[in-house]
């Protein structure tokens, strides 16, 4: 996709601002949302993966900057995940897959994203439990591999996992997810580039729009901004993308 082609898609560019705003407000980079939009607009898979990783790096960095000012990273909880996720994200970024299987796996991950947005995973635990290090390392490896493989940062999977297991509060999970996404996206992108692949210059247009949305979302999200209605709208957009991915698989 060229810069000129993307500039002729005002609806897509506007939605990128909305998606980046919503994801950054909960400490995420938004890759699953960007992939969903690119799928809806029938972008080629070769463009989708590296573009989503690059946009993820930008927005997750913004989210982490704002969230860490309010909530410091609990390193004892975070470290086991990231130790194994970094090398596996690199491996995932290096790997390629047939479009059919890519669509199926991405659609399945997007289902988790929708459930997360709709609050299916419930409330944070009243009392936190200490992290189980070996288990956290296993989860980190799995999420890291999927992150690099699909072009996501893994936060959409890490956040509900931390909440369900009672290892972090929502704010702690948001802060850790932002950093986790940033690190994994960089590792995944490096794996992609190492294979000799290139990044289309058109992504620079998209980056400008997600920067605006990501900055606003990270700022208001870290200040307890309520985005319930908008999250529901985003869930509908992702649901459309899931349907499209399964139909075209």
N, C-alpha and C positions, 0 to 999 in steps of 0.2 A: 504494500500500500504506500503510495507516494504522499507527500505533503499536500499536493493539490487535491488528490482524491479525498483525503481526510477533511480538508477545509470545506469540501462540498457536502459534508455530513453534519450539519448543525445540530440535528436531533441527537446523534451519537455523542457529540462533544458536550452538549448540555447534560446528557445523562451521566457522562464521565464525572462531571462536577458533583452531581448528586450522589453517585455511588462512592466516590472518594470521600465526600463529606461524611456519609453514613458510616463507612467502615472505619475511618480515622477516629470517629467519635467514640468507638468502642475499642480503640487500640489496635486496629487491624490495617493491613496495607491495601486490601481491596482486590487482590488478584482474582479471586473467584468471581467477583462482580464484573471485573474487566473482561475476563474470559467469557462470562455469560453474555455480555453486550457484544463482544466480537463474534460470538457464535450466532447471535440473533441477526447480526448484519452480514453474516456469511463471509467472515474473514478467513483466509487460508491458515491452516494449523501452523505452518512454518513461520508465520508472522505472529501468531497469538502467544506462543510460549515465551520467547525472549522479550516481547513487549510487556507482557504481564509481569514478568520478573523485574524489569527495569522500572515500571510504574510502582511496583510493590516496594522497591528499595526507597524510592522517593517519598512515598506516603508513610511508610512505616517509620522512616527516620523522623518525619514530622511528628507522628503520633508519639514516638518514644520521647522526643524532646519535651513535649508538653506534659506527658503523663509522668515522667520520672521526676518532674519538679514537685508533683503532688504525692507520688508514691514511689519510694525507692525500690530497686530490684531486690527481692529476697534471694540472694545468690545461692544459698544452700538448696533451695528448691529448684532454681533455674539451671544451675550448672550441669546436673546429670543429663538433662534433656539435650542441651546444646553440644555437649561433648561428642555424642554419637550422631546428632543430626547434621553437623557440618560435613563430615566426609560422605555421608549417605546422600545429602542434598547435591553434592558435587557429582556423585555417581548418577543420580537421577537426572541432573542437567545434561550429562553426557549421553544418556540413552535416548533413543528415538523409538517410536511405535507407530503402527498402522493407524490411520485416522479412525477406523471403526472402533478399535479398542480404546483409543484416546478419548473419544466421545463418551463411551460407556463409563469409563473410570471417572472422567470429569463430571458427568451427570450425577454419579453416585456421591461424589464429594460435595457437589452443590446441594444435594438433598440434606446433608449435614448442615450446610450453611443456612438453608431455609429453616430447619428445625431450631438452629441456634438463634436466628433472628426472631422467631416466634416464641422464644422463651420456653421451649419444650424441656430443656435440661434443668429447669427449676431454679430454686434460690440457692444462694451460697450457704454453706454449712455454718451453724452457730459456733462450732468449735473446730478449728483446723487440726488436721492430722499431719504428723511429720512425713515428708516425702519418702517413698520406698525407692531407694537409689537404683537397684538393679532393674526394677520395673520401669522406672522413669527413663533409664538408658535405652531399654527396649523400645518404649514408645517413641523416644527421640529419634531412634534409627528409622523406624517405620514412617513417622511423619516427615522426617528429613528426605527420605527416598521419594515419597509422594510429592513433596514440595518441589524438588528439582525436576522430577519427571513430568509433572503437570504444568509447572510454571506458577506455582502458588508459594506462599511463605509458610503455610502450615498453621497459622494462628487460628484459623477457623476450626481446626481440629484440636489444637492445644488448649484453647480457652475452655470449651465445654469439658474437656478431660480434667483439667485442674479443678473445675467447679464440682463436677460429679464425684471425684475422689476426695474432695475436701482438703486439697493441698494449698488452696489460695482463695482469697476474697475476689470479688469481681474486679476491683480496682487493681489489686496485685496481678491478677490474671491478665488484665488489659496491658499493664506495663511490661510484664514478661513476654506477652505475645508480640508486642510491638518490636521488642529487641530480637526475639526469636525469629520473627518474619524478616527483619532486616538482615540478620546474619545468614539465614538459610537462602534468602533470595540472592545475596551476593555470591554465596557458594554455588548455587544452582546456575547462575548466570556465567560464572567462571567455567563450570563444567561444559556449558553450552558453547562458549567461545573456544575452549580448548579443543573441541572437536573440529574447529575450523569454520564454524557457522558465523554468519554476520547478522547484525541488527539493522533493520530497515530504518532509514532516516525519518520516515513518517511518524515514528513513535514520539519524536520531539514535539509534535503538535499536541498529541495526547498528554504528554508530560506537563505542558503548560496549563492545561485545564485541570488535571488532577492535583497540581500543586495548589491551585486556588481552593478547590474543594477540600483537599487534605489539610491545609493549614487551618481553615475555618472549623472543620470537623474536630480536629485534634484539640484546638483551643477550647471550644464549647463542650466537648465530651469530657475533657479533664476537669471542667468546672461544673460537672453534674447536669449537663444539658440533657433534656428529655427528648428523645427522637423516636418514641414508640410508634407513632403514626407513620413516619417516614420509613421506619424499619419494616413495617407491614407492607408498604408499597414496594420496597426493594425485594421483599420476599416474593411478591407476585412476579416481579421482573425475572428473578432467578428461576421461579417455577416455569415460566414461559421458556426460558433457556433450556431447562432440564427436558421439557417436552420436545423441544426442537432437536436437542442432541440425541434423544432416544429415537425419534422419528427418522433422522437423517443418518443414524449409525449403520 
